[in-house]
């Protein structure tokens, strides 16, 4: 099974909550109350998303976090990459090839690139604007062109 990390999943939920109030300055506590994600996790994620350029942080009594762009300009891929780094399904293309026992004689390593691009492209095709629409957005179809 291919899965997002819990933090990447929660980051999408946090960004969706922010997208529902695009001009508002949101606190981590308010987002935690809205989403049910623990406040320390939300605070950590909002800081990470701000460093990734997806949220703008304002300090002070009237501070908080706001979206850095319109909901239609922020993709799920951008959110996942801000939290987890580049999207790659295997370690050999994520810079961790030395962890692979068959690195020197793998017959499929070169084929993972197009697969990773297809997964990233599918996530890039879904924006926050689509996630906050009702009903749920249409399914994204993955196509791998080698």
Protein Blocks (a to p, Z undefined) as FASTA:
>chain_A
ZZddfklmmmmmmmmmmmmmmmbccdfklmmmmnopafklmmmmmmmmmmnopaccdedj
klccddfbdfklpcfklmmmmmnopadfbfklnopmmmpmklmmpcklmmmmmmmmmmmm
mmmmpcfklmmpccddddddddddZZ
